[in-house]
Structure formats: C-alpha cells, structure tokens
Amino acid sequence: MNIKMIYAAIAAFMIPAPCILQAESLKTGRTGKAGDDVENVSRVPKKKSDLLRENKDLRIELDSLKAELDRMKEAMSCEDSLDLEIMDMIDENEDKSAAGLNPEDYSQEVSDSLLSVWYMQQKISKDSPEEYDMDSVRFASNVPDSVYVERIKAMNSFIDLPYNDIVKNYIILYSEKMDTRMGQILGLCSYYMPLIEEIFDEHDIPLELKAMAVIESAMNPAAVSRAGAKGMWQFMYSTAKIYGLEINSFVDERLDPVKSAHAAAEYLKDSYNIFGDWNLAIASYNCGAGNVNRAIRRSGGKRAFWDIYPYLPRETRGYVPAFVGALYTMTYYKEHGIEPQPVAMPVHVDTFRINKMLHFKQVAEVVGVPSEELKNLNPQYKHEIIPGNDKEYILRIPYNYTNAFIDSEDSLYAYKASEYFNPVVIKKIKDGGDGERIVHRVRSGEVLGKIAIRYRVTVSQIKRWNNLRSDNIRVGQRLVIYRGGKGPVASAGTKAKEAQPNPPHKSTVPKDADYTVYTVKSGDSLYLIAKNYPGVSAQNIMDFNGIGSKIKPGMKIRIPKL
C-alpha cells in the first residue's frame, strides 16, 4: 500500500454519512428524496450496540491507517537525506531574517556573521563594528574594475566566480571596509585552512569552498547563532544529526573543526549532485535546497545563480557575492595592505585515542597542558569531560606535551577520578540532556505534550520558558525549548522575567513601555523597520508585539521607545 492509497482510505473514512448515501445513489443510478427507493439502501434499523461496535471498528481501522501513514512518512524522510534539513533550514532562515541576521548584518552580537565574537586566546573586542545595508550601500574604491576582473581570472578557480556591481560591493567590503577584521580572520585561517583543504581534497570537492567558513563563522569553531546553528560551519541540530555529527550531554561535534568540516563537505557534495552547479550548492547551504528549488521553478526552470537571483530569499542573494568577496580577499589581502594577525595556536598537534573517562583537569594537572589550550583544541567536549567509557574519542594536545602524556597515561585516568567523575555530577549532566536551545515552530496537529516528549522536557517547562498561561498553542507559533530540560531555572521574583528567554545580549522590553504605531508598507521587513528606530532591534519588535517574523502591508505594529 503506498502513501496515496493510505490518504485516500483515510479520506474515505472521514466522508460524512449523507455523502456516502449520495455516492451510493449515483452509483446505482437512483435519485430522489427521502421516502424514494434510496431509503431502501440505508434505512435498515440497527441497534445502538451495533452502531457503537461499527464505530469502534472504524476507529480502530482509521488509527491503523494513520499509524501506517506515519511509518511511511518516517521512511520517506530517512530515504531523502535533505528532507528534514530543508524544513529546518527554512525555519532557521525565517528566524535569522526576522532577527536581522542577514549576511550584511555584521554585528558583534551575531555570532554566525563575519564579525562574530573572538575566542580562544584572542582578545575579545567589545566595540560593535559598523553595519552596512548591502542592498542600498554602494562602496567606491580606487581599484579599477579591470584590475578586479584580471585578479579574479588569475585565481583560476574551479568554481565560476562572477563579477558585477554586486560582487564588487562585497569585494570592497571585505578587502577595504573590514581590513582589520580580515586580518584577525586570516590569522585564524593560517591554522585552520590547511586542515579544511585536506578534508575537502579527501571528499573531492573544490578547495575554494573553504571561504564559506569565513562567511559562516569568521573561522570560529565555537560560534553559536541565535537560531541555534553551531560551530565553524553553523550546522543546525537536525542537519548535524543527518550528517553523522554526534550531539549529546557531553559532546557536540558541530564544534569539532575536523568532523564538522567533513560534514560540510558531504553536505556540499550532496547539494552539487542535486543542482549540478557549485554556486547553487553554495546558495543552498545558506537557505536550504527547498528554497533553491523554489527559485528555480519561479524563474521558469533556469539553473544559473544570477538567473534565479531575484527569486531567492533576500539573505541568500548576497551569499554567493559574499563568497566571491571573501575568497578574493583571502587571495589578494597583501595587495590591500592587510596583515594576518598571529594566533597563539600550536604549530603541531598530536592526537590520542581515549577509551576511558578523562577530564581536562586531569590532563592539565598531571601532564601540564594548560586548560585553555585543551579547550581551544577540543571545543566539542561541552563539560571538559571526554566520555571514553561509552566509545572511543579523540583528544588533541600540543606536540610538545606528547612525551609527558605517554609517560603518565597509566596513572592519568585514576588521578582524582572520584572527584572529577562524581556519580551525582555525571548523572546530573546526563539527566539534563544536551541543553540545546532551539526554536520549535508548531505544526498542524501538535500539542504541548507531544512536543515535550520529542525534546525530553515537561509541559510545564515549555510553558515556563515561553510564558504560556495555558496549554493552547497555534500553528506557526514559535516555542523556545531547551532540549533535555537543561534550560534557565526561574526563581521566585524572577520567574515572570525569565519565562520569556532572550539571547544574553538582549533585554526584555517592558510591556508597558511607550511606543509608536507603524503601518507596514510593501517591501518592509522587521529588520528594515528596526533600522529606522535607533536602539530598537527586530527581536524587540517581535517581543513587544507578540508576533513572529512574517508581516504584511497594512499591518499595524508597535515600535517600543527605548
């Protein structure tokens, strides 16, 4: 039985009795009102017990059909490796756009943009960089177009690198407007790019794709976006799972520079196999294969990036030009006077296979490796614990500590083991889930109980995190959930305030704040509206109005006065 047959069967069971009677009369050629021959078809007296039994039988059959439908849906999802990813990426992009997280939004607060916070031993900059609306700004440069064209041509890229006014704008952005930041990024590139190039070569994909890590995270393995994407390659939870990245209470391999690069290579290769064009594969990494396919259909079946450009989501239209701009600057940074800043990362690293529970502090105190270096080289271990009892994991340490590690390995695991692996602490970590902060969009048929079971949380937790006063939810509503229940705990006096979680850098706008009423115009987005009101973000507007990212012309929204 295929899925269409199941849908048809379910629909048949749901046809009201008068419709069944009418269908029967048409089939037999009889027509008429009650009292004609039609009444002989159905007017057979039945006992109440018979009707109840028939109703029960029909319900059992319907439930079995629905169960089979769910089973087949799940099987279809497993067969299409991009199925779940498409839905999550579309949801993710809606959240990004609503919050102003567009490629041109180079803000300190946006951890998945080019100007994300710095990490490791780097000094964290507290100055918010200048923001640019790349749809309206037009940069000028002393470099002639002919020079840009010749330089791009000389790069001899396997991927077609276009040049036009839009691309030029991004080239100037990266090479001239962001020269200091690019110096920091290039310093990190000197360490990470050889690793990425080796991995991409192993997967037989163009090495030029490495520039995407600059766009996604500014080469920050610990980057976390507001939408929940993590790591240097900004994987969402479900996409990471599809591509084999492990995520649990102890480990998040999205933060592993090596494993996440392998996953990114596989994703890009899958996308290229779908579209047959690397520029479209790059675009799909940003908005999902579904949005790219939709743009292709709207363009009349055209399959070149610039042909479908007008039909792509706004934030994706700048993604390929940004890729060209980043790749150009990585190649010609010297010509623009950019100097890569040195990073305190070890030149050589050794890896060890760990088959027992091991804490970073054990390695630091026994072997002498500074804890910060262990964190920098192994960001995937969320609690500084390698859960080697469950399976084999990798530990990376600077090569100059290799001999000391080998000499002390026999005694290393026993050192303060009872202190670092206290059963109560370990159980608390395991019971807490992975603490993944996600935004769940309510779909048709979902209730709080079903959502709670899916994410291993309680209904009361979901209600507390989202300030819900009842169990009622609506289709399309977005719920903040901390997977496994490991979320913020509200205390007396702060419960109402913490019930509506916000990113650490945002504060909740008081509901009684003064405001201005704004009428949405054609072409408006929350991001563009917010830019007209200093100090107000798109997220502030959503929180203050209790709305999602979608707005329509003529809609009246309140702009808080901050």
NUKOLPA-932602 format. One record per residue: x, y, z of N, C-alpha, C in turn. Coordinates in steps of 0.2 Angstrom, whole numbers, plus 2048, in hexadecimal, padded with zeros to 3 digits. Atoms other than C-alpha are relative to their C-alpha. Example, Ala and Ser with C-alpha at 12.3 -4.5 7.8 and 13.67 -1.06 7.14 Angstrom:
residues 2
8047FA80083E7EA8278048068007FC7FA7FF8447FB8247FC805803
***
This chain:
residues 562
8047FA8008008008008048068007FB7FA8008088117FB7FC8058048037FB7FB8058218047FA8047FD8067FD8037F88287F77FA7FC8028068057FF7ED8187FA7FE8018088017FF7F97EF81B80D7FC8078018047F98007E982E80B7F97FF7FE8068018037DB8288007FB7FC8058048047FC7D581B80D7FE8048068027FC7FB7D682881B7FB8057FE8057FC8027CC8348117F97FD8008068048007BF82780E7FD7FF8068038017F97BD8248207FD8068038027FA7FD7BA8368237FA8037FC8067FE8047AC8388167FA8008048068007FC79C83D81F7FB7FB7FD80580580278E83081E7FC8037FA8047FE80678383B8128048007FA7FC80080679183C8068017F97FE8008078027938298067F97FE7FD8078028037808278038008037F98017FD8067818337F58047FD7FB7FB80480579082A7ED7FD7FA7FE80480680178681A7EF7FB8017FB8067FF8047778217E68038027F97FD7FE8067828287D88037FA7FC7FE80680278A8177D67FB7FB7FD80580480277A80E7D57FB8037FB8047FC80477281B7CA7F98028038077FE7FC76481F7D78018078028007F97FE75F8307DB7FA8018048067FF7FD7528377E68018038078007FD7F974D83E7F77FF7FA8058028057FB74B8358077F97FD7FF80680280273D8298058007FC7FA7FF8048077428237F38047FA8017FD80780074B8137EF8078018047FA7FF7FC75B81B7F78007FE8078018027F97548188088017F98017FF8087FF7558058058077FF8007F98018007688078038038008077FC7FF7FA76C80D8147FB8008068048007FA75C80D81F7FE7F98038018067FC75F7FD8288018018077FF7FF7F975C7FE83A8057FC8037FA8037FC76B7FB8458008028078007FF7F976D7F98578068058027FB7FC7FD7778058618077FD8017F98047FE7847F88668037FE7F97FD8018077867F48538048067FD7FD7FA80278980684F8078018047FA7FE7FC79680885D8057FB7FE7FB80580279F7F88588038027F97FD7FE8067A07FE8468048068017FC7FA7FF7A680F84C8077FE8037FA8037FD7B38068568057FD7FB7FC8048057B97FB8488038057FB7FE7FA8057BA80B83C8068048037FA7FC7FD7C58148498067FC8007FB8058007D080584B8048007F97FE8008077D28048388048077FE7FD7F98017D58178378078018037FA7FF7FD7E28178448067FC7FD7FB8058037EB80883C8038047F97FE7FD8077EB81282B8058068027FC7FB7FE7F28218348077FE8027F98037FE80081783C8047FE7FA7FC80280680581082B8028067FD7FE7F98038058228248068038037FB7FD7FC8108288328077FC7FF7FA80480181C81982F8038017F97FD7FF80781D81C81C8038078007FD7F980082082F81F8077FF8037FA8017FD82E82A82B8057FD7FB7FC80480583581E81E8028057FA7FF7FC80683482B8108058058037FC7FB7FE83D83881B8077FD8017FA80380084B82B81E8037FF7F97FD80180784D82880B8028067FD7FE7FA80384F83A8078048048067FB7FE7FB85E8408117FF8088018017F87FF85985380E7F98028028077FF7FF8478518127FF8048078017FC7F98488568258048078007FC7FA8008568628217FD8067FD8047FB80384B86C8157FC8048048057FD7FB83E86F8228038048057FC7FC7FB84A87482F8048067FE7FD7FA80385487F8247FC8067FE8057FB80284588881E7FE8048068027FD7FA83F88B8308068048037FA7FD7FD8518908358018077FC7FF7FA80485289D8277FA8058018057FC7FE8418A482C8028048067FE7FD7FA8478A783D8068048007FA7FC8018588AE8377FD8077FD8027FA80384F8BA82C7FC8058058047FC7FC8438C08398048038057FC7FD7FB8518C38458058047FD7FB7FB80485B8CD8388067FC7FF7FA8038018678BF8368017FE7F87FF80180786B8C28248088007FF7F980080187C8C081C8038078007FD7F97FF87E8D381C8008038078017FE7F987A8D482E8067FE8047FA8017FC88C8D48358008038078017FD7F98888D78478047FB8057FD8037FB8928D28567FB7FA8038058057FD8828C985D7FF7FA7FC8018058048818BE84E8057FB7FF7FA80580088C8AF8518017FC7FA7FF8048068898A78408028057FA7FF7FB80688E8B78368088018007F97FF80189F8BD8308038038067FD7FD7FA8A18C78407FE7FD8068028047FA89D8BA84D8058028057FB7FF7FA8A58BB85E8067FB7FF7FA8048018B78B585F8007FB8067FF8057FB8BC8A68698077FE8017FA8037FE8CA89C8708048058037FC7FB7FD8D98A78757FF8077FD8007F98038D48B586A7FC8058058037FB7FC8CF8C58727F98017FD8067FF8028BC8C78717FE8077FF8017F98018B78D78697F98028038067FD7FD8A98E18727FD8057FC8027FA8048A78EE8647FB7FD7FB8048028058988EB8598028037F97FD7FE80689E8EC8477FA8047FC8057FC8048958F783A7FC7FB7FC8058058048868EF8327FF8037F98027FD8078828F181F7FA7FC7FE8068038048728EE8168027FF7F97FC80280687A8E58077FB8017FA8057FF8058698E77FD8008087FD8007F980286B8FA7FD8078047FF7FA7FC80087D8FF8008047FE7FA7FC8018058899017F28078028017F97FE7FE89C9017F68038027FA7FB7FE8058A990A7EC8077FE8027F98027FF8BB9047EA8048037FA7FB7FD8058CA90B7E18037FA7FB7FE8068048CD8F97DA7FB8007FA8048008058C68F97C87FD7F97FF8038068018BA8EC7C28047FB7FC7FC8058048C68E57B68057FC8047FB8047FB8D28E17C47FD7FA8048048057FD8C58D87CD7FF7FA7FC8028058058C08CE7BE8067FC7FE7FA8048018D28C97BA8027FC8067FE8047FA8D68C47CC7FB7FA8018058068008C68B97CC8027FB7FB7FE8058058CB8B17BC8067FD8017FA8037FE8DC8AE7C28007FB8068018057FA8D68A47D17FE7F97FD8018068048D18977C47FC7FB8048058047FC8C38917CF7FC7FA7FC8048068038BB8807CC7F88028008077FD8008AB8897D17FF8067FC8017FA8038A48967C67FF8068048007FA7FC8A78A77CE7FE8067FC8037FA80489C8B57C78038068027FE7F97FE8A08C77C77FB8057FD8057FB8028938D57C78008058068007FB7FA88E8E47D27FF7FD8078028037FA8878D97DF8067FD8037FA8047FE8978CE7E08058058027FB7FA7FE8A28DE7E07FE8038078027FD7F98988E57EF8037FB8067FD8057FB89D8D57F98078008007F88008008AF8D57F38028068047FD7FA7FD8B18E77F97FE8008088028017F98A88E380A8057FC8037FB8047FC8B48D580E8078028007F97FE8018C48DC8078028078037FF7F97FE8C28EE80C7FC8028068047FE7FB8B48F18188017FC8067FF8057FB8B88E28238077FE8017F98028018CB8E28218027FD8077FE8027FA8CE8E18347FD7F98028038067FE8C28D38378027FA7FB7FD8058048C88CA8288077FE8027FA8027FE8D98CA82F8007FB8068018057FA8D38C183F7FD7F97FD8038068038C98B58348067FC7FC7FA8048048D98B18298057FD8057FB8037FB8E38AE8397FD7F98018038077FE8D78A083D8007FB7FA7FF8048068D789A82B8067FD7FF7FA8038018E989782C8017F98048018077FC8E58898397FB7FB7FD8058058028D58828337FF7FE7F98018028078D58838208047FA7FD7FD8068038E287681D7FC7FA8028048067FE8D786A8277FA7FF7FC8068008048C886F81D8027FE7F97FE8018078D186E80C8017F88007FF8078008D785C8117F97FC8008078038008C58578157FC8007F98047FE8078BD85F8058047FC7FB7FC8048058CB8567FB7FE7F98008028077FE8C68468037F97FE7FD8078018028B48487FE7FF8027F88007FE8078B984E7EC7FB8067FF8047FA8028B085F7ED8058067FF7FB7FA8018B88707E88028038067FD7FD7FA8C48777F57FD8078018027F98008BD8887F17FA8018058068007FB8AD8837FC8028028077FE7FF7FA8B888680B7FE8078038027F97FF8B489980A7F98008048078007FD8A28948108018008087FF7FF7F98A98928228018078027FF7F97FE8AE8A48227F98038008077FD80089C8A981D7FC7FD8068048037FB89489D8298028028077FE8007F989E89F8398068058027FA7FD7FF8AD8AA8368067FB8037FB8057FE8B789A8398007FE8088018017F98B089884B7FD7FA8018038077FF8AD8868507FB8008058058007FA8A388B85F7FA8057FE8067FB8018978978567FA7FD8018078027FF88589685A7FB8057FE8057FB80287789F8517FA8008048067FF7FC8678A58587FB7FB7FE80580580285E89884E8027F98027FE8077FD86888A8568057FD7FC7FA8038048758868488068018047F98007FC8868828508067FE7FB7F980280389888084B8028047FA7FD7FD8068A388683D7FC8007FA8048018068978808307F88018028077FE7FE88788583A7FA7FB7FE80580580187D8758397FA8008058058017FC86C8748408007F98038008077FC86886584C7FE7FB7FB80280680485E85A8408057FF7FA7FB80080686A85E8318067FC8037FA8037FD87985983C7FF7F98018028077FF8708498418007FC7F980080480686D84482F8077FF7FD7F980080287F84782B8057FD8057FB8047FB88683C8398038038057FC7FC7FB88B8498457FC7FE8078028027FA8898438577FE8068058027FB7FC87F84E8637FD7FD8068048027FA87B8498758028048067FF7FC7FA87D84F8878088028017F97FE7FF89084E8868048037FA7FC7FF8068958508747FB8047FB8037FD80589085C8668058017FA7FB80080589A8588567FF8057FB8017FA80489386784D8068058027FB7FC7FE8A18708578077FD7FF7FA8038028AE8648518028027F97FE7FD8078B886D8438017FA7FB7FF8058058BC85C83B7FA7FD7FE8068048028AC85283C7FB8057FD8057FC8038A18618388028027F97FE7FE8078AC8658287FE7FA7FC8028068038A98538237F98007FE8088008018968558257FF8067FB8017FA80589786681B8017FE7F97FE8038078A085D80D7FB7FC7FD80580580389384F80C7F98047FE8067FC80188585C80D8008037F97FF7FD80688C8667FF8007FC7FA80080580688F8577F47F97FE7FF80780280187D8517F77FD8067FC8047FA8048778637F18038007F97FE7FF8078828637E27FD7FA7FC80380580487C8527DD7F88017FE8077FE80186A8597DE8008057FB8017FB80586D8697D48058007FB7FB80080587D8667CA8038067FF7FD7FA8018838777CD8038028077FD7FF7FA88F87C7DB7FD8078038037FA7FD88888E7DD7F97FF8038078027FD8768867E08017FC8067FF8047FA87E87A7EC8028058067FE7FB7FB8868897F67F98038028067FC7FE8758927F67FB7FB8048048057FC86C8827FC8037FF8077FD8017F987888180B7FD8068048027FA7FC8718928107F87FF8018088007FF85E89080D7FD7F97FF80380780185C87D80A7FE7FF7F98018028078598737FA7F88027FE8077FF8028468767FB7FF8077FE8007F98038488897F98038017F97FD8008068548877EB7FB7FD7FA80580380584887B7E27FA8047FF8067FC80183A8877E58028067FB7FE7FB8048448957DD8017FE7F97FF80380784888A7CE7F98007FD8078008038358877CB7FE8077FF8037F98018318997CD8038047FA7FD7FD80683E89E7C07FF7FC7F98018038078378927B38047FA7FF7FC8068018438847B68078017FF7F97FE80185388E7B48047FD8067FC8037FB8628867BE8078048017FA7FC7FF86F8947BE7FE8058068017FC7FA87189E7CE7FD8077FF8027F980186F8AF7C77F98007FC80780180385F8A97BD7FB7FF8068058017FB8578A47CD8018058067FF7FB7FB85E8B27D87FA8048028067FC7FD84E8BC7D97FB7FC8048058057FD8448AD7DF8037FD8067FD8037FA8508A87ED7FE8058068017FC7FA84D8AE7FF8058058017FC7FA8008548BF8028077FF8037FA8017FD8628B980E8057FB7FC7FC8048048688AC8028028037F97FE7FC8068698B87F38078028017F97FD7FF8798BF7FB8057FB8027FC8057FD8808AE8008067FE7FB7FB8018068898AA7EF8048067FF7FC7FA80088F8BC7ED8058008067FB8007FA8968BB7FF8057FB7FF7FB80580189E8AB7FB8068027FB7FB7FD8058A78B37EC8058058037FC7FA7FC8AC8C27F78057FD8057FC8037FA8B38B78058067FC7FC7FA8038038BD8AC7F98058047FC7FB7FB8038C48BB7EF8048028067FC7FC7FB8CA8C37FF8057FB8047FC8057FD8D18B28068067FF7FB7FB8018058DB8B27F58058068007FD7FA8028E08C47F38018058068007FB7FA8E18CB8058068048007FA7FC8008F38D08037FF8077FB8017FA8058EE8DC7F47FC8058038047FB7FD8E28E48008038028077FC7FE7FA8EF8E680E7FD7FD8068038037FA8E68DA81A8067FB8027FB8047FD8F28D18267FC7FB8058038057FB8EC8C082E8038018077FE7FF7F98ED8C28418027F98027FE8067FE8F68B48497FB7FD8068048047FB8EC8A78548047FC8047FC8047FB8F389E8637FD7F98008028078018EF88D85C8067FC7FE7FA8048018FC87F85C8017FE7F97FF80280790487B84C7FF7F97FE80180780190486984E7FB7FD8068058037FB8F685E8578007F97FF8008078008F684C85C7F97FE8028078027FE8E684285E8017F98038008067FC8E383486A7F97FD8008068048008D582786A7FE7FF8088028007F98CC82887B7FA7FB8018058067FF8C28188817FE8008078028007F98BF81D8937FD8088018027F97FE8B782C89C8068048017FA7FC7FE8C383A89C7FE8088008017F97FF8C284C8A28068047FE7FB7FB8028CB85B89B8058028067FC7FE7FA8D185F8AD8057FB8027FB8057FE8D984E8AF8068017FB7FB7FF8058E385189F8048078027FD7FA7FE8E78638A58057FF8067FC8017FA8ED85E8B68067FB8007FB8058008F684E8B28058017FA7FC7FF8068FD8528A08038078007FE7F98008FE8658A27FE8047FA8037FC8068F486A8927FB8058038047FB7FE8EC87A8967F87FF7FE8078028018D98788987FD8047FA8027FC8068D688688B8027FD7FA7FE8038068E087D87E7FC7FA7FF8048068018D686D8817F98027FD8067FE8028C687787F8008027F97FF7FD8078CC88086F8017FA7FB7FE8058058D28708677FA7FA8008058057FF8C386586D7F98038028067FC7FE8B487186D7F97FC8008068048008A786286A7FE7FD8068028037F98A885C87C7FD8068048047FA7FD89B8678848018018087FF8007F889F8638978087FF8017F98017FF8B28618948017F88027FF8077FF8AF84E8967FF7FC7FA8008058068B38418897FD7FA8028048067FE8A683388B8027FA7FD7FD8068038B28258867FD7FA8028038067FE8A88188907FB7FD7FB80580280489B8188838027FE7F97FD8028068A58188738078047FF7FA7FD8018B681E86C8008077FE8007F98028B983086B8088037FF7F97FD8018C883B8658018068047FD7FA7FC8D28478708068037FC7FB7FD8048DD8548678048048067FC7FC7FC8EC85B8718068037FC7FA7FD8038FB86686C8067FA8007FB80680190985A8668058018057FB7FF7FB9158618737FE7FC8078028037FA90B8588807FF7F87FF80280780290A8478778047FB8047FC8047FC91883F8817FE7FF8078038007F99118448917FA7FD80180780380090083E88D8017F88007FF80780090782D8888037FD8067FD8037FA91282B8977FB8008068058007FA90382F8A37F97FD7FF8078028028F582789A7FD7FA8048038057FC8F48188A57FD8028078037FE7F98F18228B57FB8067FF8047FA8018E88318AC7F97FF8018078017FF8D78298AC7FD7FF8078028017F88D78258BF8018068047FE7FA7FC8DD8368C47F98048028067FC7FE8CF83E8CE7F97FE7FD8068038048C28338C57FA8018048067FF7FC8B68338D37FD8078018027F98008B68458D47FD8037FA8027FE8068B48498C27FA7FD7FD8068048038A883B8BE7FB7FE8058058027FB89D83C8CD7F97FE7FD80680280388E8328C97FA8058008057FB8008828408CE8018057FA7FF7FB80588A84C8C27FF7FD7F980080380688B8408B47F87FE7FE80780180187883B8B67FD8077FF8037FA80187484D8B78018037F97FF7FF80787C8508A67FC7FC7FB80480580587484189E7F88028018077FF8008638458A57FE8077FD8017F98028648578A07FF8007F880080080786485288D8068047FE7FB7FC80286F85C8828008078008017F97FF86886D8867FF8047FA8007FD8078668718737FA8058008067FB80085C8818727FE8017F98028008078518808637F98048008067FC80184288985C7FC7FB7FC80480480383487D8587FA8037FD8067FD80382688284B7FB7FB8018058057FF81687A8507FC7FF7F980380280680F8708427F87FD8018078028007FD86A83E7FF7F98048018067FC7F785D84B8047FF8067FC8017FA8048608587FD8038068037FD7FA80086386A8078008057FA7FF7FB80C8678798037F98027FD8077FD80D85587F8047FD7FB7FC80480681384E86E8068047FF7F97FC80082085C86D8047FF8057FC8017FA82685987E8037F98007FD80680182884787B8068007FB7FB80080683284A86B8078038037F97FD7FE83F8558748027FE8077FE8027F983F84C8858008058058017FB7FB83885A88F7F97FF8028078007FD82885D8997FC8067FD8047FB8028198678948008078047FF7FA7FC81B8738A28068037FF7FA7FD80282D87689D7FF8057FA8017FD80782787B88B7FC8078028047FB7FE81A8868938048068047FC7FC7FC82688E89F8058047FB7FB7FC8058338928917FD8057FB8037FB80582689A8867FB8048038057FC7FD81B8A28937F97FF7FE80780280280C89888E7FB7FF8068048017FA7FD89989A7FB7FA7FF8048068017F488B8928037FB7FB7FD8058047F787B8887FE8027F88027FE8077F08848788068027FC7FB7FD8047FC88686A7FD8007F98037FF8077F988B8578057FE7FB7FC8028068008858478048067FE7FC7FA80280F88F8428048038067FD7FD7FA8138948548077FE8017FA8027FE8258948598017FF8077FF8017F982A88C8698087FF8027F98017FE83B88D8728007FA8048008067FD84087C8788087FF8027F98027FF8508768818007F980180080880085286487C8037FD8067FE8047FA85385888A7FE8048078027FC7FA84C8668968058048037FA7FD7FD85D86D89A8008087FE8017F980285787F8988008058068007FB7FB85688F8A37FB7FE8058048017FB84E88C8B47FE8068038037F97FD84289A8BA8007FF8088018007F984389E8CC7FA8058028057FC7FE8368A78D78028077FF7FE7F98018358B98D28038017F97FD7FF80783D8B68C17FD7FB7FB8038058048328A88BA7FD8047FA8037FD8068288B48AF8058037FB7FB7FD8048378BD8A98047FB7FC7FC8058048418AD8A47FB7FB7FC8058058048318A489D8018027F88007FF8078348AD88C8088017FF7F98008018468A88888028057FA7FD7FC8058518B487E8077FF8007F98008008628B48788048048057FD7FD7FB86F8B98858018087FF7FF7F98028728CA87C7FA8047FF8067FD8018608CE87B7FC8018078047FF7FA8558D58897F88007FE8078008018428D288A7FD8078008037F98008388E28857FA8008048068007FC82C8E78927F98017FC80680080481A8E488C7FC8078018037F97FF8158F58938048067FD7FC7FB8028228FE88A7FC8047FB8037FC80581E90D87F8017FE7F97FF80380681C90986D7FD8057FA8027FD80681991085B7FC7FB7FC80480580580C90884F8038017F97FE80080781390483E7FC7FB7FC80480480580A8FE82F8047FD7FB7FB8038048138F18257FF8027F98017FE8078168F68138037FA7FC7FD80580481A8EB8048078008007F880180082C8E48048038018077FD7FF7F982E8E78178027F98037FF8067FC8368DA8228018038077FF7FE7F98388DB8358078038017F97FD80084B8DE8328008077FE8007F98038488ED8277FD8058048047FC7FC83B8F48328048028077FC7FF7FA8468F28428068057FF7FA7FB8028558FC8397FE8078008027F980084A90B8397FF8038078017FE7F984890B84C8067FE8047FA8017FC85990D8557FF7FC8078018047FA85B9008637FB7FB80080580580084D8F585D8027FB7FB7FF8068048508E48567FA7FD7FD8068038038458D984B7FD7FB8068038047FB8448CD85A7FC8048058047FC7FC83E8DB8657F98017FE8077FF8038308DE8597FC7FA8018048067FF82B8CC8597FE7FF8078018017F982C8CB86C7FA8048028057FB7FD8228DB86F7F97FF7FD8078018048148D68627FE7F98018028077FF8148C38667FF7FD7F98018038068168BF8548067FD7FD7FB8038038218B58498048047FA7FC7FC80582C8BA83A7FC8037FA8047FF80681E8BB82D7FC8068018047FA8008168CC82A7FD8027F98047FE80680A8D381D7FF8077FF8027F98018078E48157F98018038067FE7FD7FA8ED81E8007FE8088008037F97FE8E482F8038068047FE7FB7FB8008F083E8047FD8057FC8037FA80E8EC84A8028068047FE7FB7FB8148F58598088008017F97FF7FF8268FB85A8028038077FF7FE7F982C8FC86C8058068007FB7FB7FF83590C8718057FF8057FB8027FB845907879805805802
***
